[in-house]
Amino acid sequence: MDTDVRQLAAQGAVRPCLVARPEPVRAVADGTVVLARDGLPDIPPMTKNPDLQTPRDYAGNNVIVALGHGRYAVFDHLERG
């Protein structure tokens, strides 16, 4: 974790689990991508977002992978791009 993030976390400004890192997304298992959404703006954690209009918007940029047998993996709140 970066020093700046640690300082903000110590001040209660952010929760470390919400801090995004530019890492590749890796699936938890083999599967088929059934939905991918990109292009929504990156909103900092704990910031109000007036653009939320439907429940679909709450996950932000996301990918849903069908794992089989009725199971899915959801990767949400991803960075744009």
C-alpha positions in Angstrom: 0.0 0.0 0.0 1.4 3.4 -0.9 2.4 5.7 2.0 -0.2 8.3 0.9 -3.0 5.7 1.1 -1.8 4.6 4.6 -2.0 8.2 5.8 -5.5 8.7 4.4 -6.6 5.4 5.9 -5.2 6.4 9.3 -7.2 9.6 9.1 -10.3 7.6 8.2 -10.5 9.1 4.7 -10.4 5.8 2.8 -10.7 2.2 3.6 -7.7 0.3 2.3 -10.0 -2.5 0.8 -11.5 0.1 -1.5 -8.3 1.4 -3.0 -7.9 0.5 -6.6 -4.7 -0.8 -8.0 -3.9 -1.0 -11.7 -3.7 -4.8 -11.8 -5.0 -7.2 -14.4 -8.3 -8.9 -13.6 -8.0 -12.7 -13.4 -10.9 -15.0 -13.3 -11.3 -17.3 -10.4 -12.0 -20.3 -12.7 -12.6 -21.2 -16.3 -15.8 -19.8 -17.7 -17.6 -17.7 -20.3 -17.8 -13.9 -20.1 -21.6 -13.2 -20.2 -21.4 -9.4 -19.6 -18.7 -6.8 -19.7 -19.4 -3.1 -19.0 -16.8 -0.4 -19.5 -16.7 3.3 -20.1 -18.3 4.5 -16.9 -16.3 7.2 -15.1 -14.0 6.3 -12.2 -15.5 7.7 -9.0 -13.3 7.9 -5.9 -14.4 5.7 -3.0 -16.8 7.3 -0.5 -17.8 10.0 -3.1 -21.4 10.7 -4.1 -22.2 9.8 -7.6 -25.2 11.7 -9.0 -25.1 9.6 -12.2 -26.4 6.5 -10.5 -29.8 5.9 -12.1 -30.5 2.2 -12.0 -29.3 -0.8 -9.9 -27.2 -1.8 -13.0 -25.1 1.4 -12.5 -24.1 0.5 -8.9 -21.5 -2.1 -10.0 -19.8 0.4 -12.3 -17.4 -1.0 -14.9 -17.7 -4.8 -14.4 -17.3 -8.3 -15.9 -19.6 -11.3 -15.2 -18.3 -14.8 -15.9 -20.5 -17.8 -16.0 -18.7 -20.7 -14.3 -21.2 -23.4 -15.0 -23.8 -25.2 -12.9 -25.6 -21.9 -12.3 -22.6 -20.2 -10.7 -21.2 -16.8 -11.7 -18.2 -14.7 -10.7 -18.8 -10.9 -10.6 -15.9 -8.5 -10.8 -17.2 -5.0 -10.2 -15.9 -1.5 -9.5 -13.2 -1.9 -12.1 -11.2 1.1 -13.5 -12.4 2.4 -16.9 -10.4 1.1 -19.8 
